[in-house]
Structure formats: C-alpha cells, structure tokens
C-alpha cells in the first residue's frame, strides 16, 4: 500500500537505526575506558545520508539541471561508516578513550534520537487525528 507518509517514515526510521548503532559504539568506547590498548571507534553516517538524499553540505538539493526531479530516497541504499582510529605510535593520554568526549557524543546522539522519535510520534498523532475526524 502506497502512503503519503511512507518515504518520510522510512527515512526517519533508517536514521534512528543508524543513531542506535552510533550509541552502541559510543557505549562500547565508554565501557572500555580503562581497557589497556583499546582504541576508540567512531560511527559516522551523515555524509552518506546526504549523498543518498542528493543533498549538498548545506542541506540543499543537489540537481544538475533545474528541470530534473530529485531522486527518491532508498533507505537500503546506504550504511554508516564504522572506523577505528588507527595511530601507529602510542602517546600516553591520546590513544585511549576520552570519557568527556564520549559522554558529549552520547548526549548529542541522544538528543538527535529523541527529536526524531518526537517527529515520528507527531506523524502518527496526525494520522490518528485524521482517522478520528473521518469517523465523525
């Protein structure tokens, strides 16, 4: 069944999935803060998301001709990028997990996830209102 909300919900759902993966990576970094030799990992997906949505870095649509329609978003068309920071030399204090940075990443990611959850909730409340009004 085609829906007016389906592409939007697919996009928000995919981004929430990727943010959950980022939260897991940050949690892993925090859990290993005292593990000797552990190198913090990062999970980034913003550039891939912009490319999948055909957006430039300022968030504007990127089209080659003014009469072209933008591409339709495919939530299966991109994945996040999990990277371990590789540093060939060991410098005391720089190669290990910085708890302050990881906690800041976690807080930022939590705020983004919560905002998207509110967007989804608003969409479903709107659909519910439309259904309830149609029953009267």
C-alpha positions as CSV (number, residue, x, y, z in Angstrom):
1,X,0.0,0.0,0.0
2,X,1.4,3.4,-1.0
3,X,1.2,6.1,1.6
4,X,2.0,9.8,1.7
5,X,4.0,9.2,4.9
6,X,5.9,6.1,4.0
7,X,9.0,7.7,2.4
8,X,9.3,10.1,5.3
9,X,8.9,7.3,7.9
10,X,11.4,5.1,6.1
11,X,14.0,7.9,6.2
12,X,13.4,8.7,9.9
13,X,13.4,5.1,10.8
14,X,16.7,4.5,8.9
15,X,18.4,7.5,10.6
16,X,17.1,6.3,14.0
17,X,18.6,2.8,13.3
18,X,22.0,4.4,12.5
19,X,21.9,6.6,15.6
20,X,21.2,3.5,17.6
21,X,24.3,1.9,16.1
22,X,26.3,5.0,17.0
23,X,25.0,4.9,20.5
24,X,26.2,1.3,20.8
25,X,29.7,2.3,19.5
26,X,30.0,5.2,22.0
27,X,28.7,2.9,24.8
28,X,31.4,0.4,23.9
29,X,34.1,3.1,24.0
30,X,32.9,4.2,27.4
31,X,32.8,0.6,28.7
32,X,36.4,0.2,27.6
33,X,37.7,3.4,29.1
34,X,40.1,1.5,31.3
35,X,41.0,-1.3,28.9
36,X,44.7,-1.1,28.1
37,X,45.4,-0.7,24.4
38,X,41.8,-0.1,23.4
39,X,41.4,2.5,20.7
40,X,38.1,4.4,20.5
41,X,35.9,3.8,17.5
42,X,33.6,6.2,15.6
43,X,30.4,5.6,13.7
44,X,29.6,8.3,11.1
45,X,26.8,8.3,8.6
46,X,26.0,12.0,7.8
47,X,27.9,12.3,4.6
48,X,26.5,9.0,3.2
49,X,23.0,10.2,4.2
50,X,23.4,13.5,2.4
51,X,24.6,11.6,-0.7
52,X,21.7,9.2,-0.5
53,X,19.3,12.2,-0.3
54,X,21.1,14.1,-3.0
55,X,21.8,17.0,-0.7
56,X,24.9,19.2,-0.6
57,X,26.7,20.1,2.6
58,X,24.3,23.0,3.3
59,X,21.3,20.7,3.1
60,X,20.1,22.0,-0.2
61,X,19.0,19.7,-3.1
62,X,21.8,18.9,-5.5
63,X,20.5,18.8,-9.0
64,X,22.4,19.1,-12.3
65,X,19.5,20.7,-14.2
66,X,16.7,22.9,-12.9
67,X,14.0,20.7,-14.6
68,X,15.3,17.5,-13.0
69,X,13.3,15.9,-10.2
70,X,15.3,14.9,-7.1
71,X,16.0,11.2,-6.6
72,X,13.7,9.2,-4.4
73,X,15.2,8.1,-1.2
74,X,16.0,4.4,-0.8
75,X,16.7,3.6,2.9
76,X,18.6,0.5,1.9
77,X,21.0,2.5,-0.2
78,X,23.4,3.5,2.4
79,X,25.0,2.4,5.7
80,X,27.1,4.0,8.3
81,X,30.9,4.0,8.4
82,X,32.4,2.3,11.5
83,X,36.0,3.4,11.9
84,X,38.6,2.6,14.5
85,X,41.1,5.4,14.9
86,X,44.4,3.9,13.9
87,X,47.5,5.5,15.3
88,X,50.8,3.7,14.7
89,X,52.6,5.2,17.7
90,X,51.4,5.2,21.3
91,X,51.2,8.6,23.0
92,X,50.1,8.4,26.6
93,X,46.8,10.0,27.0
94,X,46.0,10.5,23.3
95,X,45.3,6.9,22.2
96,X,42.9,6.0,24.9
97,X,39.2,6.8,25.3
98,X,38.5,10.4,26.4
99,X,35.4,10.0,28.7
100,X,34.4,13.6,28.4
101,X,34.3,13.5,24.6
102,X,32.4,10.2,24.6
103,X,29.9,11.5,27.1
104,X,29.4,14.6,24.9
105,X,28.9,12.4,21.8
106,X,26.4,10.2,23.7
107,X,24.4,13.3,24.9
108,X,24.3,14.8,21.4
109,X,23.3,11.5,19.8
110,X,20.5,11.0,22.5
111,X,19.1,14.5,21.7
112,X,19.0,13.7,18.0
113,X,17.4,10.3,18.6
114,X,14.8,11.9,20.9
115,X,14.0,14.6,18.4
116,X,13.4,12.0,15.7
117,X,11.2,10.0,18.0
118,X,9.1,13.1,18.5
119,X,8.8,13.6,14.8
120,X,7.6,10.1,14.3
121,X,5.2,10.5,17.3
122,X,3.8,13.7,15.7
123,X,3.3,11.9,12.4
124,X,1.3,9.1,14.0
125,X,-0.7,11.5,16.1
126,X,-1.6,13.4,12.9
127,X,-2.7,10.2,11.2
128,X,-4.7,9.3,14.3
129,X,-6.4,12.7,14.2
130,X,-7.3,12.3,10.5
131,X,-8.8,8.9,11.2
132,X,-10.8,10.2,14.2
133,X,-12.1,13.1,12.2
134,X,-13.1,10.8,9.4
135,X,-15.2,8.7,11.8
136,X,-17.4,11.6,12.8
